[in-house]
């Protein structure tokens, strides 16, 4: 399902469109960046075995990547709990199988 906007949208349509853009492009981009930061830290940590300063920098990247992923997954968990509480469907982006 693509994010589309009607020719003369209502305010509710605009909110739905913005929510669609955020859930389909912005959130996956942020998750991808956090994963890339973590992997970059692992690479820096493994490659620089002799230089302690660069190993520490790699360790910092790994910690920040893990912290970012943890915070994002926790927030989506809370969003899911609130959605289930108020019977709101599809508040968390989900992968759907095509049939």
Biopython code that builds the backbone (N, CA, C, O; Angstrom):
import numpy as np
from Bio.PDB.StructureBuilder import StructureBuilder

atoms = [
    (1, "UNK", "N", (0.837, -1.167, 0.000)),
    (1, "UNK", "CA", (0.000, 0.000, 0.000)),
    (1, "UNK", "C", (0.889, 1.239, 0.000)),
    (1, "UNK", "O", (1.769, 1.384, 0.849)),
    (2, "UNK", "N", (0.654, 2.114, -0.944)),
    (2, "UNK", "CA", (1.434, 3.341, -1.050)),
    (2, "UNK", "C", (0.719, 4.481, -0.346)),
    (2, "UNK", "O", (-0.497, 4.452, -0.156)),
    (3, "UNK", "N", (1.487, 5.472, 0.032)),
    (3, "UNK", "CA", (0.925, 6.659, 0.659)),
    (3, "UNK", "C", (0.434, 7.587, -0.448)),
    (3, "UNK", "O", (1.223, 8.066, -1.262)),
    (4, "UNK", "N", (-0.863, 7.833, -0.472)),
    (4, "UNK", "CA", (-1.436, 8.727, -1.477)),
    (4, "UNK", "C", (-2.272, 9.790, -0.787)),
    (4, "UNK", "O", (-2.783, 9.603, 0.317)),
    (5, "UNK", "N", (-2.388, 10.900, -1.474)),
    (5, "UNK", "CA", (-3.144, 12.026, -0.941)),
    (5, "UNK", "C", (-4.163, 12.458, -1.987)),
    (5, "UNK", "O", (-3.821, 12.623, -3.158)),
    (6, "UNK", "N", (-5.394, 12.638, -1.577)),
    (6, "UNK", "CA", (-6.476, 13.040, -2.484)),
    (6, "UNK", "C", (-6.235, 14.462, -2.998)),
    (6, "UNK", "O", (-5.509, 15.230, -2.366)),
    (7, "UNK", "N", (-6.833, 14.817, -4.130)),
    (7, "UNK", "CA", (-6.635, 16.165, -4.687)),
    (7, "UNK", "C", (-7.067, 17.301, -3.754)),
    (7, "UNK", "O", (-6.387, 18.325, -3.680)),
    (8, "UNK", "N", (-8.167, 17.139, -3.054)),
    (8, "UNK", "CA", (-8.589, 18.167, -2.090)),
    (8, "UNK", "C", (-8.763, 17.490, -0.730)),
    (8, "UNK", "O", (-9.881, 17.159, -0.334)),
    (9, "UNK", "N", (-7.648, 17.285, -0.016)),
    (9, "UNK", "CA", (-7.707, 16.499, 1.222)),
    (9, "UNK", "C", (-8.286, 17.275, 2.401)),
    (9, "UNK", "O", (-8.194, 18.500, 2.480)),
    (10, "UNK", "N", (-8.872, 16.528, 3.293)),
    (10, "UNK", "CA", (-9.308, 17.063, 4.575)),
    (10, "UNK", "C", (-8.125, 16.982, 5.540)),
    (10, "UNK", "O", (-7.110, 16.351, 5.244)),
    (11, "UNK", "N", (-8.268, 17.623, 6.686)),
    (11, "UNK", "CA", (-7.188, 17.612, 7.674)),
    (11, "UNK", "C", (-6.881, 16.182, 8.118)),
    (11, "UNK", "O", (-5.717, 15.831, 8.312)),
    (12, "UNK", "N", (-7.900, 15.367, 8.277)),
    (12, "UNK", "CA", (-7.731, 13.965, 8.676)),
    (12, "UNK", "C", (-6.933, 13.211, 7.616)),
    (12, "UNK", "O", (-6.106, 12.362, 7.947)),
    (13, "UNK", "N", (-7.180, 13.521, 6.342)),
    (13, "UNK", "CA", (-6.427, 12.885, 5.265)),
    (13, "UNK", "C", (-4.957, 13.278, 5.313)),
    (13, "UNK", "O", (-4.078, 12.452, 5.067)),
    (14, "UNK", "N", (-4.693, 14.540, 5.631)),
    (14, "UNK", "CA", (-3.301, 14.992, 5.761)),
    (14, "UNK", "C", (-2.591, 14.273, 6.893)),
    (14, "UNK", "O", (-1.439, 13.861, 6.751)),
    (15, "UNK", "N", (-3.284, 14.122, 8.027)),
    (15, "UNK", "CA", (-2.684, 13.405, 9.155)),
    (15, "UNK", "C", (-2.405, 11.948, 8.794)),
    (15, "UNK", "O", (-1.358, 11.409, 9.152)),
    (16, "UNK", "N", (-3.319, 11.323, 8.101)),
    (16, "UNK", "CA", (-3.113, 9.937, 7.677)),
    (16, "UNK", "C", (-1.935, 9.829, 6.713)),
    (16, "UNK", "O", (-1.144, 8.888, 6.787)),
    (17, "UNK", "N", (-1.827, 10.795, 5.816)),
    (17, "UNK", "CA", (-0.730, 10.803, 4.850)),
    (17, "UNK", "C", (0.622, 10.963, 5.552)),
    (17, "UNK", "O", (1.574, 10.247, 5.244)),
    (18, "UNK", "N", (0.700, 11.897, 6.488)),
    (18, "UNK", "CA", (1.947, 12.107, 7.237)),
    (18, "UNK", "C", (2.287, 10.863, 8.048)),
    (18, "UNK", "O", (3.445, 10.448, 8.092)),
    (19, "UNK", "N", (1.294, 10.273, 8.685)),
    (19, "UNK", "CA", (1.532, 9.040, 9.446)),
    (19, "UNK", "C", (2.020, 7.914, 8.557)),
    (19, "UNK", "O", (2.891, 7.137, 8.950)),
    (20, "UNK", "N", (1.466, 7.823, 7.366)),
    (20, "UNK", "CA", (1.887, 6.794, 6.413)),
    (20, "UNK", "C", (3.332, 7.011, 5.990)),
    (20, "UNK", "O", (4.114, 6.061, 5.950)),
    (21, "UNK", "N", (3.695, 8.252, 5.674)),
    (21, "UNK", "CA", (5.070, 8.570, 5.278)),
    (21, "UNK", "C", (6.041, 8.231, 6.405)),
    (21, "UNK", "O", (7.099, 7.649, 6.164)),
    (22, "UNK", "N", (5.685, 8.590, 7.623)),
    (22, "UNK", "CA", (6.566, 8.313, 8.761)),
    (22, "UNK", "C", (6.727, 6.820, 8.962)),
    (22, "UNK", "O", (7.848, 6.343, 9.142)),
    (23, "UNK", "N", (5.632, 6.066, 8.936)),
    (23, "UNK", "CA", (5.716, 4.638, 9.228)),
    (23, "UNK", "C", (6.344, 3.836, 8.092)),
    (23, "UNK", "O", (6.913, 2.773, 8.339)),
    (24, "UNK", "N", (6.256, 4.316, 6.864)),
    (24, "UNK", "CA", (6.768, 3.541, 5.732)),
    (24, "UNK", "C", (8.167, 3.943, 5.292)),
    (24, "UNK", "O", (8.833, 3.166, 4.608)),
    (25, "UNK", "N", (8.639, 5.144, 5.665)),
    (25, "UNK", "CA", (9.960, 5.541, 5.194)),
    (25, "UNK", "C", (10.874, 6.062, 6.297)),
    (25, "UNK", "O", (12.042, 5.678, 6.353)),
    (26, "UNK", "N", (10.377, 6.916, 7.164)),
    (26, "UNK", "CA", (11.235, 7.533, 8.170)),
    (26, "UNK", "C", (11.683, 6.520, 9.224)),
    (26, "UNK", "O", (12.867, 6.444, 9.553)),
    (27, "UNK", "N", (10.751, 5.754, 9.745)),
    (27, "UNK", "CA", (11.085, 4.794, 10.802)),
    (27, "UNK", "C", (12.035, 3.707, 10.291)),
    (27, "UNK", "O", (13.019, 3.415, 10.971)),
    (28, "UNK", "N", (11.790, 3.093, 9.129)),
    (28, "UNK", "CA", (12.780, 2.124, 8.633)),
    (28, "UNK", "C", (14.153, 2.753, 8.383)),
    (28, "UNK", "O", (15.177, 2.097, 8.574)),
    (29, "UNK", "N", (14.182, 4.022, 7.956)),
    (29, "UNK", "CA", (15.457, 4.708, 7.746)),
    (29, "UNK", "C", (16.208, 4.866, 9.065)),
    (29, "UNK", "O", (17.417, 4.641, 9.121)),
    (30, "UNK", "N", (15.510, 5.246, 10.107)),
    (30, "UNK", "CA", (16.158, 5.423, 11.414)),
    (30, "UNK", "C", (16.653, 4.085, 11.954)),
    (30, "UNK", "O", (17.761, 4.010, 12.486)),
    (31, "UNK", "N", (15.857, 3.035, 11.826)),
    (31, "UNK", "CA", (16.310, 1.707, 12.249)),
    (31, "UNK", "C", (17.550, 1.287, 11.450)),
    (31, "UNK", "O", (18.497, 0.738, 12.013)),
    (32, "UNK", "N", (17.542, 1.543, 10.159)),
    (32, "UNK", "CA", (18.683, 1.190, 9.315)),
    (32, "UNK", "C", (19.935, 1.947, 9.738)),
    (32, "UNK", "O", (21.023, 1.372, 9.782)),
    (33, "UNK", "N", (19.789, 3.221, 10.047)),
    (33, "UNK", "CA", (20.939, 4.007, 10.499)),
    (33, "UNK", "C", (21.503, 3.462, 11.809)),
    (33, "UNK", "O", (22.720, 3.400, 11.980)),
    (34, "UNK", "N", (20.637, 3.069, 12.726)),
    (34, "UNK", "CA", (21.108, 2.513, 14.000)),
    (34, "UNK", "C", (21.864, 1.205, 13.772)),
    (34, "UNK", "O", (22.876, 0.953, 14.426)),
    (35, "UNK", "N", (21.388, 0.385, 12.862)),
    (35, "UNK", "CA", (22.074, -0.870, 12.556)),
    (35, "UNK", "C", (23.421, -0.594, 11.900)),
    (35, "UNK", "O", (24.413, -1.250, 12.218)),
    (36, "UNK", "N", (23.461, 0.374, 10.988)),
    (36, "UNK", "CA", (24.722, 0.730, 10.328)),
    (36, "UNK", "C", (25.720, 1.266, 11.343)),
    (36, "UNK", "O", (26.903, 0.933, 11.275)),
    (37, "UNK", "N", (25.269, 2.084, 12.277)),
    (37, "UNK", "CA", (26.163, 2.608, 13.313)),
    (37, "UNK", "C", (26.732, 1.465, 14.147)),
    (37, "UNK", "O", (27.927, 1.450, 14.444)),
    (38, "UNK", "N", (25.893, 0.516, 14.524)),
    (38, "UNK", "CA", (26.374, -0.630, 15.300)),
    (38, "UNK", "C", (27.404, -1.431, 14.506)),
    (38, "UNK", "O", (28.461, -1.776, 15.034)),
    (39, "UNK", "N", (27.100, -1.727, 13.242)),
    (39, "UNK", "CA", (28.032, -2.516, 12.423)),
    (39, "UNK", "C", (29.335, -1.757, 12.208)),
    (39, "UNK", "O", (30.407, -2.361, 12.224)),
    (40, "UNK", "N", (29.260, -0.441, 12.008)),
    (40, "UNK", "CA", (30.466, 0.376, 11.857)),
    (40, "UNK", "C", (31.325, 0.274, 13.126)),
    (40, "UNK", "O", (32.548, 0.172, 13.040)),
    (41, "UNK", "N", (30.698, 0.300, 14.277)),
    (41, "UNK", "CA", (31.437, 0.152, 15.530)),
    (41, "UNK", "C", (32.109, -1.199, 15.638)),
    (41, "UNK", "O", (33.251, -1.285, 16.087)),
    (42, "UNK", "N", (31.416, -2.267, 15.230)),
    (42, "UNK", "CA", (32.005, -3.611, 15.264)),
    (42, "UNK", "C", (33.217, -3.677, 14.338)),
    (42, "UNK", "O", (34.259, -4.222, 14.704)),
    (43, "UNK", "N", (33.074, -3.122, 13.147)),
    (43, "UNK", "CA", (34.191, -3.136, 12.188)),
    (43, "UNK", "C", (35.377, -2.359, 12.751)),
    (43, "UNK", "O", (36.509, -2.837, 12.678)),
    (44, "UNK", "N", (35.149, -1.195, 13.300)),
    (44, "UNK", "CA", (36.237, -0.397, 13.864)),
    (44, "UNK", "C", (36.898, -1.100, 15.051)),
    (44, "UNK", "O", (38.113, -1.021, 15.232)),
    (45, "UNK", "N", (36.099, -1.776, 15.842)),
    (45, "UNK", "CA", (36.631, -2.492, 17.003)),
    (45, "UNK", "C", (37.504, -3.675, 16.572)),
    (45, "UNK", "O", (38.544, -3.936, 17.177)),
    (46, "UNK", "N", (37.080, -4.385, 15.531)),
    (46, "UNK", "CA", (37.818, -5.571, 15.083)),
    (46, "UNK", "C", (39.057, -5.188, 14.286)),
    (46, "UNK", "O", (40.108, -5.810, 14.438)),
    (47, "UNK", "N", (38.942, -4.176, 13.444)),
    (47, "UNK", "CA", (40.079, -3.802, 12.583)),
    (47, "UNK", "C", (41.221, -3.185, 13.382)),
    (47, "UNK", "O", (42.386, -3.479, 13.114)),
    (48, "UNK", "N", (40.916, -2.359, 14.331)),
    (48, "UNK", "CA", (41.948, -1.608, 15.070)),
    (48, "UNK", "C", (42.344, -2.328, 16.353)),
    (48, "UNK", "O", (42.056, -1.863, 17.455)),
    (49, "UNK", "N", (43.004, -3.460, 16.196)),
    (49, "UNK", "CA", (43.398, -4.221, 17.382)),
    (49, "UNK", "C", (44.582, -3.597, 18.109)),
    (49, "UNK", "O", (44.732, -3.791, 19.315)),
    (50, "UNK", "N", (45.430, -2.849, 17.395)),
    (50, "UNK", "CA", (46.615, -2.265, 18.026)),
    (50, "UNK", "C", (46.352, -0.883, 18.620)),
    (50, "UNK", "O", (46.975, -0.511, 19.615)),
    (51, "UNK", "N", (45.453, -0.133, 18.033)),
    (51, "UNK", "CA", (45.223, 1.240, 18.477)),
    (51, "UNK", "C", (44.039, 1.300, 19.445)),
    (51, "UNK", "O", (42.883, 1.146, 19.050)),
    (52, "UNK", "N", (44.353, 1.527, 20.710)),
    (52, "UNK", "CA", (43.334, 1.494, 21.755)),
    (52, "UNK", "C", (42.315, 2.627, 21.612)),
    (52, "UNK", "O", (41.140, 2.439, 21.928)),
    (53, "UNK", "N", (42.746, 3.789, 21.146)),
    (53, "UNK", "CA", (41.823, 4.927, 21.004)),
    (53, "UNK", "C", (40.754, 4.627, 19.945)),
    (53, "UNK", "O", (39.582, 4.948, 20.137)),
    (54, "UNK", "N", (41.157, 4.018, 18.839)),
    (54, "UNK", "CA", (40.191, 3.678, 17.788)),
    (54, "UNK", "C", (39.281, 2.534, 18.224)),
    (54, "UNK", "O", (38.113, 2.492, 17.837)),
    (55, "UNK", "N", (39.808, 1.601, 19.028)),
    (55, "UNK", "CA", (38.964, 0.529, 19.567)),
    (55, "UNK", "C", (37.897, 1.109, 20.486)),
    (55, "UNK", "O", (36.745, 0.676, 20.456)),
    (56, "UNK", "N", (38.278, 2.089, 21.305)),
    (56, "UNK", "CA", (37.315, 2.730, 22.197)),
    (56, "UNK", "C", (36.246, 3.476, 21.399)),
    (56, "UNK", "O", (35.071, 3.476, 21.765)),
    (57, "UNK", "N", (36.667, 4.108, 20.309)),
    (57, "UNK", "CA", (35.705, 4.796, 19.450)),
    (57, "UNK", "C", (34.727, 3.785, 18.844)),
    (57, "UNK", "O", (33.525, 4.044, 18.778)),
    (58, "UNK", "N", (35.240, 2.640, 18.405)),
    (58, "UNK", "CA", (34.378, 1.583, 17.875)),
    (58, "UNK", "C", (33.418, 1.063, 18.928)),
    (58, "UNK", "O", (32.253, 0.790, 18.637)),
    (59, "UNK", "N", (33.909, 0.925, 20.152)),
    (59, "UNK", "CA", (33.056, 0.465, 21.254)),
    (59, "UNK", "C", (31.943, 1.475, 21.520)),
    (59, "UNK", "O", (30.806, 1.090, 21.796)),
    (60, "UNK", "N", (32.269, 2.774, 21.438)),
    (60, "UNK", "CA", (31.243, 3.800, 21.626)),
    (60, "UNK", "C", (30.162, 3.708, 20.549)),
    (60, "UNK", "O", (28.974, 3.830, 20.849)),
    (61, "UNK", "N", (30.575, 3.491, 19.286)),
    (61, "UNK", "CA", (29.603, 3.348, 18.209)),
    (61, "UNK", "C", (28.705, 2.135, 18.448)),
    (61, "UNK", "O", (27.498, 2.203, 18.219)),
    (62, "UNK", "N", (29.286, 1.031, 18.905)),
    (62, "UNK", "CA", (28.472, -0.158, 19.186)),
    (62, "UNK", "C", (27.459, 0.121, 20.291)),
    (62, "UNK", "O", (26.295, -0.265, 20.184)),
    (63, "UNK", "N", (27.898, 0.785, 21.341)),
    (63, "UNK", "CA", (27.000, 1.091, 22.463)),
    (63, "UNK", "C", (25.874, 2.007, 22.019)),
    (63, "UNK", "O", (24.716, 1.774, 22.366)),
    (64, "UNK", "N", (26.197, 3.053, 21.251)),
    (64, "UNK", "CA", (25.164, 3.978, 20.789)),
    (64, "UNK", "C", (24.199, 3.295, 19.827)),
    (64, "UNK", "O", (23.001, 3.577, 19.851)),
    (65, "UNK", "N", (24.703, 2.403, 18.985)),
    (65, "UNK", "CA", (23.824, 1.668, 18.077)),
    (65, "UNK", "C", (22.866, 0.770, 18.829)),
    (65, "UNK", "O", (21.674, 0.733, 18.523)),
    (66, "UNK", "N", (23.378, 0.042, 19.813)),
    (66, "UNK", "CA", (22.521, -0.832, 20.618)),
    (66, "UNK", "C", (21.515, -0.007, 21.420)),
    (66, "UNK", "O", (20.346, -0.378, 21.527)),
    (67, "UNK", "N", (21.970, 1.105, 21.976)),
    (67, "UNK", "CA", (21.080, 1.973, 22.748)),
    (67, "UNK", "C", (19.959, 2.526, 21.867)),
    (67, "UNK", "O", (18.801, 2.554, 22.283)),
    (68, "UNK", "N", (20.296, 2.962, 20.659)),
    (68, "UNK", "CA", (19.283, 3.497, 19.748)),
    (68, "UNK", "C", (18.265, 2.425, 19.374)),
    (68, "UNK", "O", (17.063, 2.688, 19.379)),
    (69, "UNK", "N", (18.728, 1.233, 19.053)),
    (69, "UNK", "CA", (17.804, 0.140, 18.705)),
    (69, "UNK", "C", (16.911, -0.221, 19.891)),
    (69, "UNK", "O", (15.714, -0.453, 19.724)),
    (70, "UNK", "N", (17.490, -0.269, 21.078)),
    (70, "UNK", "CA", (16.720, -0.601, 22.273)),
    (70, "UNK", "C", (15.625, 0.431, 22.535)),
    (70, "UNK", "O", (14.483, 0.075, 22.826)),
    (71, "UNK", "N", (15.979, 1.701, 22.431)),
    (71, "UNK", "CA", (14.992, 2.761, 22.664)),
    (71, "UNK", "C", (13.877, 2.690, 21.619)),
    (71, "UNK", "O", (12.701, 2.813, 21.962)),
    (72, "UNK", "N", (14.239, 2.491, 20.344)),
    (72, "UNK", "CA", (13.215, 2.459, 19.294)),
    (72, "UNK", "C", (12.280, 1.267, 19.452)),
    (72, "UNK", "O", (11.069, 1.405, 19.280)),
    (73, "UNK", "N", (12.823, 0.105, 19.775)),
    (73, "UNK", "CA", (11.974, -1.077, 19.963)),
    (73, "UNK", "C", (11.087, -0.898, 21.193)),
    (73, "UNK", "O", (9.925, -1.305, 21.186)),
    (74, "UNK", "N", (11.628, -0.292, 22.242)),
    (74, "UNK", "CA", (10.830, -0.046, 23.450)),
    (74, "UNK", "C", (9.688, 0.919, 23.177)),
    (74, "UNK", "O", (8.571, 0.711, 23.650)),
    (75, "UNK", "N", (9.960, 1.967, 22.422)),
    (75, "UNK", "CA", (8.910, 2.937, 22.101)),
    (75, "UNK", "C", (7.813, 2.261, 21.286)),
    (75, "UNK", "O", (6.630, 2.478, 21.547)),
    (76, "UNK", "N", (8.193, 1.438, 20.296)),
    (76, "UNK", "CA", (7.173, 0.760, 19.504)),
    (76, "UNK", "C", (6.401, -0.252, 20.345)),
    (76, "UNK", "O", (5.225, -0.507, 20.085)),
    (77, "UNK", "N", (7.057, -0.827, 21.349)),
    (77, "UNK", "CA", (6.338, -1.710, 22.268)),
    (77, "UNK", "C", (5.294, -0.948, 23.061)),
    (77, "UNK", "O", (4.174, -1.423, 23.244)),
    (78, "UNK", "N", (5.663, 0.239, 23.532)),
    (78, "UNK", "CA", (4.701, 1.067, 24.262)),
    (78, "UNK", "C", (3.566, 1.532, 23.353)),
    (78, "UNK", "O", (2.410, 1.587, 23.772)),
    (79, "UNK", "N", (3.898, 1.862, 22.119)),
    (79, "UNK", "CA", (2.859, 2.256, 21.164)),
    (79, "UNK", "C", (1.895, 1.102, 20.946)),
    (79, "UNK", "O", (0.683, 1.304, 20.861)),
    (80, "UNK", "N", (2.428, -0.093, 20.856)),
    (80, "UNK", "CA", (1.582, -1.280, 20.655)),
    (80, "UNK", "C", (0.664, -1.512, 21.861)),
    (80, "UNK", "O", (-0.511, -1.842, 21.699)),
    (81, "UNK", "N", (1.203, -1.337, 23.058)),
    (81, "UNK", "CA", (0.397, -1.506, 24.272)),
    (81, "UNK", "C", (-0.738, -0.483, 24.298)),
    (81, "UNK", "O", (-1.878, -0.833, 24.604)),
    (82, "UNK", "N", (-0.436, 0.782, 23.978)),
    (82, "UNK", "CA", (-1.469, 1.819, 23.953)),
    (82, "UNK", "C", (-2.498, 1.500, 22.869)),
    (82, "UNK", "O", (-3.698, 1.662, 23.088)),
    (83, "UNK", "N", (-2.036, 1.047, 21.703)),
    (83, "UNK", "CA", (-2.957, 0.692, 20.631)),
    (83, "UNK", "C", (-3.878, -0.447, 21.019)),
    (83, "UNK", "O", (-5.073, -0.415, 20.726)),
    (84, "UNK", "N", (-3.318, -1.465, 21.684)),
    (84, "UNK", "CA", (-4.148, -2.581, 22.134)),
    (84, "UNK", "C", (-5.132, -2.143, 23.228)),
    (84, "UNK", "O", (-6.259, -2.634, 23.291)),
    (85, "UNK", "N", (-4.699, -1.228, 24.073)),
    (85, "UNK", "CA", (-5.560, -0.744, 25.141)),
    (85, "UNK", "C", (-6.781, -0.019, 24.594)),
    (85, "UNK", "O", (-7.893, -0.197, 25.092)),
    (86, "UNK", "N", (-6.570, 0.802, 23.563)),
    (86, "UNK", "CA", (-7.660, 1.604, 23.009)),
    (86, "UNK", "C", (-8.234, 1.019, 21.722)),
    (86, "UNK", "O", (-8.953, 1.706, 20.995)),
    (87, "UNK", "N", (-7.922, -0.238, 21.438)),
    (87, "UNK", "CA", (-8.422, -0.947, 20.259)),
    (87, "UNK", "C", (-8.135, -0.217, 18.950)),
    (87, "UNK", "O", (-9.011, -0.090, 18.095)),
    (88, "UNK", "N", (-6.911, 0.256, 18.804)),
    (88, "UNK", "CA", (-6.471, 0.894, 17.567)),
    (88, "UNK", "C", (-5.652, -0.129, 16.805)),
    (88, "UNK", "O", (-4.689, -0.678, 17.341)),
    (89, "UNK", "N", (-6.029, -0.394, 15.547)),
    (89, "UNK", "CA", (-5.318, -1.394, 14.762)),
    (89, "UNK", "C", (-4.128, -0.794, 14.044)),
    (89, "UNK", "O", (-4.128, 0.384, 13.685)),
    (90, "UNK", "N", (-3.110, -1.621, 13.838)),
    (90, "UNK", "CA", (-1.935, -1.289, 13.035)),
    (90, "UNK", "C", (-1.233, -0.018, 13.484)),
    (90, "UNK", "O", (-0.886, 0.828, 12.660)),
    (91, "UNK", "N", (-1.026, 0.114, 14.770)),
    (91, "UNK", "CA", (-0.274, 1.268, 15.249)),
    (91, "UNK", "C", (1.219, 1.043, 15.119)),
    (91, "UNK", "O", (1.994, 1.999, 15.132)),
    (92, "UNK", "N", (1.629, -0.202, 14.995)),
    (92, "UNK", "CA", (3.040, -0.530, 14.827)),
    (92, "UNK", "C", (3.242, -1.008, 13.398)),
    (92, "UNK", "O", (2.496, -1.867, 12.928)),
    (93, "UNK", "N", (4.251, -0.462, 12.686)),
    (93, "UNK", "CA", (4.491, -0.946, 11.329)),
    (93, "UNK", "C", (4.759, -2.448, 11.337)),
    (93, "UNK", "O", (5.569, -2.939, 12.123)),
    (94, "UNK", "N", (4.084, -3.158, 10.472)),
    (94, "UNK", "CA", (4.208, -4.604, 10.435)),
    (94, "UNK", "C", (4.485, -5.050, 9.018)),
    (94, "UNK", "O", (4.051, -4.423, 8.051)),
    (95, "UNK", "N", (5.218, -6.147, 8.912)),
    (95, "UNK", "CA", (5.420, -6.763, 7.604)),
    (95, "UNK", "C", (4.251, -7.680, 7.350)),
    (95, "UNK", "O", (3.908, -8.512, 8.190)),
    (96, "UNK", "N", (3.637, -7.528, 6.192)),
    (96, "UNK", "CA", (2.504, -8.376, 5.842)),
    (96, "UNK", "C", (2.906, -9.274, 4.687)),
    (96, "UNK", "O", (3.613, -8.847, 3.774)),
    (97, "UNK", "N", (2.459, -10.497, 4.729)),
    (97, "UNK", "CA", (2.748, -11.435, 3.657)),
    (97, "UNK", "C", (1.768, -11.207, 2.512)),
    (97, "UNK", "O", (0.560, -11.095, 2.723)),
    (98, "UNK", "N", (2.300, -11.141, 1.310)),
    (98, "UNK", "CA", (1.398, -11.000, 0.164)),
    (98, "UNK", "C", (0.868, -12.376, -0.212)),
    (98, "UNK", "O", (1.583, -13.374, -0.119)),
    (99, "UNK", "N", (-0.368, -12.419, -0.629)),
    (99, "UNK", "CA", (-0.998, -13.710, -0.933)),
    (99, "UNK", "C", (-1.211, -13.844, -2.409)),
    (99, "UNK", "O", (-1.730, -14.862, -2.867)),
]
sb = StructureBuilder()
sb.init_structure("model")
sb.init_model(0)
sb.init_chain("A")
sb.init_seg("    ")
for serial, (resi, resn, name, xyz) in enumerate(atoms, 1):
    if name == "N":
        sb.init_residue(resn, " ", resi, " ")
    sb.init_atom(name, np.array(xyz, "f"), 0.0, 1.0, " ", f" {name:<3s}", serial, name[0])
structure = sb.get_structure()
